[in-house]
Amino acid sequence: MGPERTSSRNENAVEGRYANFFKIGYNSAEFIIVYGQYYPENDQAELCGRIITHPSYAKSLLSALQATVDEYELKFGEIQQDSDR
């Protein structure tokens, strides 16, 4: 993934959003990740934002997320997935 980068902004100053809905698409030039919060009572998701990134950054995100999930599972045990998610 290359050297870890730091941000110039205080991470605590950035708004946090809960997300349990993700829709991922792509074309030849970019990956698009739409995220939001799904509400089962009305069977809809309220979209929060969209990430548009180059395929190489999407692959870096995949690697970083996998490494973080692996670390989490070593510490807390295997993550169980619900069949209805």
Backbone as JSON, one array per atom type, in Angstrom:
{
  "sequence": "MGPERTSSRNENAVEGRYANFFKIGYNSAEFIIVYGQYYPENDQAELCGRIITHPSYAKSLLSALQATVDEYELKFGEIQQDSDR",
  "N": [[0.83, -1.19, 0.0], [2.13, 1.13, 0.32], [3.77, 4.04, 1.82], [2.36, 5.16, 4.91], [0.03, 7.77, 5.04], [-0.56, 10.99, 6.5], [-3.16, 13.13, 7.76], [-3.94, 16.62, 7.33], [-5.9, 17.73, 8.79], [-7.67, 17.88, 11.87], [-8.83, 14.87, 13.01], [-10.96, 14.62, 14.76], [-12.51, 16.79, 14.2], [-13.92, 16.26, 11.96], [-17.04, 15.39, 10.61], [-18.82, 12.56, 11.72], [-20.48, 9.7, 10.38], [-22.89, 7.17, 10.66], [-23.0, 4.14, 8.92], [-24.72, 1.6, 7.27], [-25.37, 0.71, 4.87], [-24.24, 0.1, 1.66], [-23.33, 0.75, -1.64], [-21.68, -0.22, -4.46], [-20.0, 0.71, -7.35], [-18.46, 0.86, -10.62], [-16.4, 2.16, -13.29], [-14.3, 2.37, -16.19], [-12.46, 4.22, -15.27], [-12.83, 4.84, -12.57], [-13.88, 4.05, -9.18], [-16.97, 3.97, -7.49], [-18.38, 4.57, -4.45], [-21.22, 4.47, -2.7], [-22.79, 5.43, 0.25], [-24.8, 4.98, 3.21], [-27.53, 5.07, 5.59], [-29.53, 2.4, 6.33], [-32.96, 1.88, 6.78], [-35.01, -0.43, 8.05], [-37.77, -0.37, 8.59], [-39.06, 1.17, 6.64], [-37.93, 0.14, 4.44], [-35.87, 1.47, 3.05], [-32.89, 3.32, 2.21], [-31.19, 6.03, 3.65], [-29.18, 8.13, 2.04], [-25.84, 9.12, 2.68], [-23.42, 9.95, 1.61], [-20.89, 9.97, -1.02], [-18.15, 8.3, -2.33], [-15.68, 8.78, -4.64], [-13.19, 7.35, -6.46], [-9.91, 6.57, -7.76], [-9.12, 3.44, -9.39], [-6.72, 2.26, -8.33], [-6.54, 3.4, -5.78], [-8.87, 2.4, -4.69], [-8.21, -0.27, -4.51], [-6.16, -0.09, -2.63], [-7.67, 0.78, -0.46], [-9.25, -1.51, -0.07], [-7.22, -3.34, 0.74], [-6.34, -2.11, 3.12], [-8.69, -2.14, 4.65], [-9.14, -4.92, 4.83], [-6.85, -5.71, 6.28], [-7.36, -4.38, 8.68], [-9.78, -5.57, 9.52], [-8.85, -8.2, 9.86], [-7.06, -7.79, 12.01], [-8.88, -6.9, 13.98], [-10.45, -9.24, 14.27], [-8.57, -11.01, 15.32], [-8.25, -9.91, 17.82], [-10.89, -9.74, 18.93], [-12.36, -11.92, 18.04], [-14.0, -13.91, 15.47], [-15.94, -12.15, 13.08], [-19.34, -12.35, 12.79], [-21.65, -12.72, 10.17], [-24.85, -11.54, 9.47], [-27.51, -13.2, 7.82], [-29.4, -11.64, 6.58], [-28.29, -9.24, 5.85]],
  "CA": [[0.0, 0.0, 0.0], [2.99, 2.29, 0.32], [3.9, 4.69, 3.12], [1.11, 5.68, 5.48], [-0.08, 9.23, 4.95], [-1.29, 11.63, 7.59], [-4.03, 14.21, 7.28], [-3.63, 17.92, 7.9], [-7.05, 18.14, 9.58], [-7.93, 17.15, 13.1], [-9.86, 13.87, 12.72], [-12.12, 14.85, 15.62], [-13.3, 17.9, 13.66], [-14.66, 15.77, 10.8], [-18.32, 14.8, 10.98], [-18.93, 11.11, 11.6], [-21.79, 9.2, 9.95], [-23.08, 5.72, 10.74], [-23.4, 3.58, 7.63], [-24.97, 0.16, 7.19], [-25.79, 0.5, 3.48], [-23.17, 0.43, 0.73], [-23.54, 0.37, -3.03], [-20.39, 0.0, -5.09], [-19.99, 0.59, -8.8], [-17.18, 1.23, -11.23], [-16.24, 2.25, -14.73], [-12.89, 2.15, -16.51], [-11.6, 5.23, -14.67], [-13.05, 5.12, -11.15], [-14.82, 3.29, -8.35], [-17.93, 4.84, -6.81], [-18.93, 3.93, -3.26], [-22.32, 5.25, -2.12], [-23.06, 4.88, 1.57], [-25.88, 5.61, 3.94], [-28.13, 4.31, 6.68], [-30.72, 1.66, 5.92], [-34.04, 1.8, 7.76], [-35.85, -1.56, 7.63], [-39.21, -0.12, 8.72], [-39.61, 1.65, 5.37], [-37.17, -0.55, 3.4], [-35.12, 2.45, 2.26], [-31.65, 3.83, 2.78], [-30.95, 7.47, 3.56], [-27.8, 8.22, 1.58], [-25.03, 10.11, 3.39], [-22.33, 10.49, 0.8], [-20.37, 9.2, -2.15], [-16.7, 8.35, -2.5], [-15.29, 8.49, -6.02], [-11.74, 7.22, -6.37], [-9.19, 5.83, -8.8], [-9.05, 2.01, -9.07], [-5.58, 1.9, -7.47], [-6.88, 3.78, -4.4], [-9.89, 1.45, -4.24], [-7.49, -1.49, -4.12], [-5.48, 0.23, -1.38], [-8.72, 0.77, 0.57], [-9.56, -2.92, 0.17], [-6.13, -3.92, 1.52], [-6.35, -1.52, 4.47], [-9.88, -2.64, 5.34], [-8.91, -6.34, 5.14], [-5.87, -5.78, 7.37], [-8.02, -3.93, 9.9], [-10.73, -6.63, 9.91], [-8.04, -9.3, 10.37], [-6.58, -7.37, 13.33], [-10.06, -6.9, 14.85], [-10.84, -10.62, 14.54], [-7.57, -11.58, 16.22], [-8.47, -9.36, 19.16], [-12.25, -9.92, 19.43], [-13.0, -13.11, 17.49], [-14.53, -13.8, 14.1], [-17.15, -11.36, 12.87], [-20.43, -13.14, 12.22], [-22.49, -11.95, 9.25], [-26.27, -11.9, 9.43], [-27.92, -13.59, 6.47], [-30.29, -10.63, 5.99], [-27.58, -7.98, 5.62]],
  "C": [[0.87, 1.25, 0.0], [3.03, 2.93, 1.69], [2.55, 5.24, 3.6], [1.14, 7.2, 5.44], [-0.83, 9.76, 6.15], [-2.15, 12.74, 7.01], [-3.66, 15.51, 7.98], [-4.75, 18.42, 8.8], [-7.17, 17.29, 10.82], [-9.08, 16.17, 12.83], [-11.1, 14.06, 13.57], [-13.02, 15.96, 15.1], [-14.14, 17.47, 12.46], [-15.93, 15.09, 11.27], [-18.31, 13.3, 10.75], [-20.34, 10.72, 11.2], [-21.81, 7.7, 10.11], [-23.54, 5.24, 9.38], [-23.58, 2.07, 7.75], [-25.52, -0.22, 5.81], [-24.65, 0.96, 2.58], [-23.55, -0.07, -0.66], [-22.26, 0.74, -3.77], [-20.5, -0.24, -6.59], [-18.63, 1.01, -9.34], [-17.37, 1.46, -12.72], [-14.75, 2.12, -15.0], [-11.95, 3.1, -15.77], [-11.74, 5.38, -13.16], [-13.97, 4.09, -10.49], [-15.7, 4.3, -7.63], [-18.53, 4.05, -5.66], [-19.97, 4.88, -2.67], [-22.62, 4.61, -0.77], [-24.16, 5.66, 2.27], [-26.37, 4.72, 5.06], [-29.44, 3.71, 6.21], [-31.7, 1.59, 7.08], [-35.0, 0.7, 7.34], [-37.35, -1.27, 7.71], [-39.84, 0.46, 7.45], [-38.82, 1.11, 4.17], [-36.44, 0.41, 2.47], [-33.85, 2.84, 2.98], [-31.6, 5.34, 2.59], [-29.47, 7.63, 3.23], [-27.09, 9.37, 2.28], [-23.97, 10.74, 2.51], [-21.89, 9.52, -0.27], [-18.86, 9.4, -2.18], [-16.41, 7.95, -3.94], [-13.76, 8.47, -6.03], [-11.17, 6.4, -7.52], [-9.11, 4.35, -8.41], [-7.87, 1.63, -8.16], [-5.83, 2.28, -6.02], [-7.95, 2.86, -3.84], [-9.22, 0.16, -3.78], [-6.72, -1.27, -2.82], [-6.47, 0.25, -0.22], [-9.09, -0.65, 0.94], [-8.5, -3.58, 1.05], [-6.13, -3.4, 2.95], [-7.53, -2.03, 5.28], [-9.69, -4.11, 5.73], [-7.93, -6.49, 6.29], [-6.5, -5.38, 8.7], [-9.03, -4.95, 10.41], [-9.96, -7.82, 10.49], [-7.55, -9.01, 11.79], [-7.72, -7.4, 14.35], [-10.42, -8.33, 15.26], [-9.83, -11.34, 15.43], [-7.82, -11.14, 17.66], [-9.83, -9.75, 19.74], [-12.95, -11.19, 18.95], [-13.62, -12.82, 16.13], [-15.83, -13.0, 14.07], [-18.18, -12.25, 12.19], [-21.27, -12.23, 11.33], [-23.91, -12.46, 9.33], [-26.64, -12.22, 8.0], [-28.78, -12.53, 5.79], [-29.6, -9.3, 5.76], [-27.06, -7.91, 4.23]]
}
